[in-house]
Structure formats: structure tokens, C-alpha cells
Amino acid sequence: MNILTRGLYALTLIILFQTHLSAEYLYKDEIIHKPRLTQEVNSIGANLYKKTGVSLKLIFLKELPKNMTMYQYEKRLLSSFKEPTVVLTFSEMNSIVDIETNKKVLYKYFDKKQVLSPVTSYVQGFMMAAFYAKSWKEFKSMVTTIGGTILPLLGGKAKKGEITDKYSAALFNGYLDIAQQIAHAKGVKLGHGYDDDTNQETLFYVKLFFYGFVLYAIIMYIRRQIYKRRHKNENFRKW
């Protein structure tokens, strides 16, 4: 084997190795394509796996395969992993986010309902339950299932050209939340600055926006009711 051949062989191995690393924890990315996101996710995933033995993978899909549900897609993917694995999957065209594992025992290390909750606080939960709950059971569930770290961000508006930024922020926030919960349950620290609650700072602004929106909605509702009552009386007099 001459020097050129050995060089090409070594280069091929390096490229394959780097490709494997880039796909290790940001397992599939058909939407974002941001090197910084890939780096951060792989850093968190590598630390989590090293310290807990749990592999947490993030997947961005443009669209689910034809005639396949999110659950079917995740279960097929999870069947190919031998190590304890959690997948956080987002499909843009299907507007679905889900979390699944290949071992049921993994669910005790994180709260799936909390991570995927559309609300971030008790106040927000109460307001949504008051408006949308169809039963007492649903009301209690909406009030108590709070602290969502993905959907509140996904539900926010984004300017044209910033949609992928919203996707990456929301899913990264959820990925970090799951990683932190697993690490805490296992009694370890992720390190590298990932053990604090800085991701909650983003949610603070989401809450602030939501409360402002709720207050605005209440004011508009009251004004609307007053307007309807006044005009009802006017119509009655005219009739």
C-alpha cells in the first residue's frame, strides 16, 4: 500500500468517523442543519450516555414516511438500538412531537407528560383549563400537567425566515430538559454548564408573553360583552 493509498484510506476513515459522531445524538436532521445545534446536542448526549448509560437521540423529520404513524416510526427506529435509548422526534409537515423509549423502565427517569405539556405554569394551566376543559378530570389534568419545555416555544410566532430557529430552540429546550431529568434521577451531573436552569430563562419570556396575551384576551372579552349588552338593549328598543 503506497503513501497515497494509505492517505486516502485514512481520510475515508476520518470522514466516516466524523459522520458517525455527527449523527450519534442528533440522529437525523432534515430541517435545521445548524452546526452549533449539532455540536450542543452531541455534547449533551455524549455526557449523558457516558454518565448514565442512557442514549438520548433528537430527530428532525420533514415528514413521516407514507402510511406510517409517529409511534410506528419511533418503534421501528428504536428496535435497531441495543442500549437503553430515548428518542425525541419532531415532524414538521405532520406537526407532531413525541418521546418514546425502547425500554419501559426509562420512563421513570423523566416525565414525558410534563415535557410535552402545552403549558408552563399553574396560572397558565388554570386559564387554559377554565376555557377548554370539557370535564372535571380533564380540568385537573390540565391544571397539574405543567412545565412544558417544547410546545410553548413551538406555539410562538416566528418571523419569515426564522421558523427553523424556533424549531431548534424548542426541541433543544426539550432535549436538555429530558437530559437534565435523567441525569438528576441517576444522581449525576451533566457538566459543561448544562446543570443549571438557564433554559428556563427562555420559558420566562414565553410566560410573560402568554400572561400578557391572557390579560389582553380578558379585557377584550369584557369589552365585547359590554358592547353586546348595550347593542342588545338598543336592538330591543328599536324592535
N, C-alpha and C positions, 0 to 999 in steps of 0.2 A: 504494500500500500504506500504510494508516494505521498509527499507532503501535501499536495493539492487535494488528493482524495481524502486524506485524514482531516484536512481543514474543513472540507465540505461536510464530512461526516459529523465533525464536532459542532459545526454551525447548525446542522439539522437537529442534532440532539438538544442544543440550546433553545432553538425556536420551539421545538415540541415541548420542552420542559416549561418554558415561559407561557406557552399557550395553555398547558395543563394548569399552571398556577393561576392564570387569569380567570380560568373557568372553574376554579375549585369551589369558591363560595358564592361569587356572583356567577351562578351556574349557567344561566342563559340570559342574554341581553339583546333583544330585538328592537329596543326602543331608545334607550338613553345614550349609550356609547360615550360615556364620560370617564376618562382615565382616573380622575380623582375619586369618583364613586367606586370604581373597581378596586382601587387601592385601599380605600377605607373599609369596604365590605370584606375584602380578603384579609385585611389586618385583624379585624374583629373576629371573623370566622376562624382564622388560624389560632388566635389566642384562646378562643372558647374551646376549640377542639383539643388543643394541647392540654388545657387545664381541667376539662370535664369529660372528654371523650365523646361529646355530642357535636355532630356536624350540622350547622345551620346554613342552609342554602337559600339564596334570593334569586327569583326568576322573573324576568320581564318578558311577557309574550305580547306580540302584536295581536294575535288572535288564537284561540284554541283550535286544535285540529278538528276538521269537519266531523260532525256526528259524535263528538266526544265532550263530556261534561268536565268541569274543573276537577271534580272528585276523581273521575276515571283517569284523567291526565296525571294527576299527582300520584295516584296509587300505582300506575304503571311505571312512573319515574322512580318512585320510592322502592319498588321491588328490585331495582338494579343496585341498591346500596346495601352493603352488609353491615356497616357501622350504624349506630343509633343516629338517625337523621331527621331533621325538621326542615320542611320546605315552606317558604313564604312566597306565594305565587300571585302575580298580577297579570291580568289580561286586559289590554286597553280596549279592543273592539267589543269584548263581551262585558266590560265594566264589572269585573269580578276580582275580588281579593280573597285569598283563602290561606289557611295554615293547616298542614297535615303532617303526620309523622309515620314512620314505618314501625314504631313500637308504641303501643298504647301507654306504657309506663312513662313516656316522655311528657305526656300532658300534665303530669303532676308537678313539673318543674316550671311551668308558665301558665298564665291564664289566657286562654285563647279568646274567650268572650270579651275580656277587658281590652285586649289588644285591638280587636276588631269592632269595638263599640263605636257607634257614631257620635257619642257624647264624651265630654271631657271632665264634667264636674256634676255634683249633686244638683246644683241650681239648674244647669242646662238640662239634666235628665228629668227633673221635675217639670220644667216648662214643656219639654217635648212630650212627656207622658200625659200632661194635662190636655194637650192639644190632640194627640194622636192615639193614645191608648184606647183599645176597644173593650178591655176587661180589666178587672182588679188585678188579675195575675200578670197581665201584660204591663199594667201601670207599675207594679212593684219591680218587675224585671227591668223596665226602662230606667227607673229611679236608682236602682242598685248597681246595674251593669254600666259602670262609667270608666273614665280614664283612657278612652280610645286614643291611640297614637298614630293611626293611619287615616281612617275615614274623615276625621275633622279637617285634615290637611288636603285630602283629595277633593273634599266638597267645596273647598275655597275657590274663588275665581282666579283666573290667571290671564295675563295679557297674551295676545297673539305672539307666538314665538317663545313663550315661557312655560308651555304645557309640560314639556319634559322635565323642566326644573321642579315643577310641582310634583310630578310623579316620583322623581328621585328623592326629594325631600321627605315626602310622605312614607315611601317604602323604606328608606334608610332609617327614618324615625322608628318605624315598627320593627325593623330588623334589630336595631340597637336595643329597643325595649325588650324583645324576646331574649336576646343575648344576656342582657343585664339580669333578667329574671332567672334564667337558667344558672348563671354564674352565682347569683345570690343563693339559690336553692341548693347548689352544690358546695356552698361555703368557700368560694374562691373569688378573686378579683380579676377583672379582665386586664387591668393595667393600661398604660399608654393613654391615660386621660379619659377612658371610657366608663369609669365607675361613678362619675358624678351625674347630676341631673341636668346637664346643660341642654339636653334635648327637650326638657320641659319648658325651656325659655321660649321655644317656638310655639308651644301649645299655649303659653300665656297670652301671646298676641292673638291666637285663634280664639281663645276665650273672650278676650277683650272685644274683638270684632263681633263675636256671637252675642254677647250681652248688649252691645250697642244696637245690634240688629233687633234683638228681642224687645228692647226698650222702644225702639222706633216702631216696631210692629204693634206694640201695645198702645202707643199714642195714636197711631193711625186707625187702629181698631176702635178706640174710644171716639175719635173724631167721626168715624164712619157711622157709628151707632147714633151719635148725636144728630148727625146730618139726616139719617134715615128717619129718626123720630120726628124731627122738625118738618121734613117734607111729607111724612105720613099725615101729620096734622093738617098741613096745608092742602094736601090732596083731599082729605076728608071734608074740609070746609068748602072746597071748590065743588065737590060732588053734591 
